[in-house]
């Protein structure tokens, strides 16, 4: 799930002057994430754990999703800025055998999807991707890529 939902500058917090990924979710972003979390619940998506970038926008996204799905949430620094396929493999090795939901930022997520699947894709802000990746496999299978509008 891409938590990179919000505006430039302000991002919905008065006085916020930080960079895009580091800002909070906007009201629209929160609403879209709630819709996506409800959509996941209706699909009976049930990962073992939600891992999130510690940056505010992704963390808020993960809190909403984990809350709606009644899942444990943990911060994962490797999902912050600079996320790539090598960092994903480290994360997967630490959580071997578990189905994970990970929340972070673009362009890292789009690049990792491309690296894992060979597909040229663009993950929408607030979007979801499901990739099935067998333990130890170099390549995964892109099962779906969903923008927030599908949950409406």
C-alpha positions, 0 to 999 in steps of 0.5 A, spaced: 500 500 500 502 506 498 502 511 503 504 517 499 497 520 499 497 528 500 499 535 498 505 538 497 508 543 502 502 543 507 500 536 506 494 538 511 498 540 517 498 547 519 505 550 518 508 544 515 514 545 511 517 539 510 518 534 504 512 530 501 513 523 504 514 526 510 508 530 511 501 528 514 495 525 510 490 530 507 483 529 509 482 526 502 487 521 503 485 519 510 478 518 506 481 514 501 485 510 505 479 508 509 475 506 503 481 502 501 481 498 508 474 497 508 475 494 501 480 490 503 476 487 509 470 486 504 475 482 500 477 478 506 485 480 506 488 478 512 495 479 512 499 476 518 502 483 520 502 490 517 509 493 516 510 501 515 515 506 513 516 511 520 514 517 516 508 520 518 504 519 511 505 512 511 505 511 518 498 514 518 496 510 512 498 504 516 494 505 522 488 506 518 489 500 515 491 496 521 485 498 525 480 497 520 483 490 519 484 489 526 492 487 525 498 488 528 502 494 526 510 495 526 514 500 524 520 498 519 525 503 517 527 500 511 520 502 508 522 509 508 526 513 503 531 509 499 526 503 499 528 498 494 528 491 492 534 489 496 531 492 502 525 488 501 528 482 501 531 483 508 524 485 510 522 478 507 527 474 510 526 477 517 519 475 517 519 469 513 513 465 511 508 470 513 503 474 509 505 481 509 502 488 508 507 493 507 506 501 507 511 506 504 512 511 498 513 512 491 518 511 487 520 506 491 514 501 491 513 502 483 520 500 482 520 494 487 514 492 483 517 492 476 524 489 479 520 483 482 515 482 476 518 485 470 511 489 469 512 496 467 507 499 472 505 505 476 502 505 483 497 510 484 497 514 491 493 510 496 494 504 491 494 497 493 498 492 489 499 484 491 505 480 489 505 473 490 513 471 492 515 464 494 520 464 499 527 465 496 524 466 489 527 472 485 521 474 481 514 474 484 507 474 480 503 481 480 496 479 482 493 485 482 494 493 482 488 497 484 488 505 485 483 508 490 477 509 486 476 502 485 474 502 493 468 507 492 
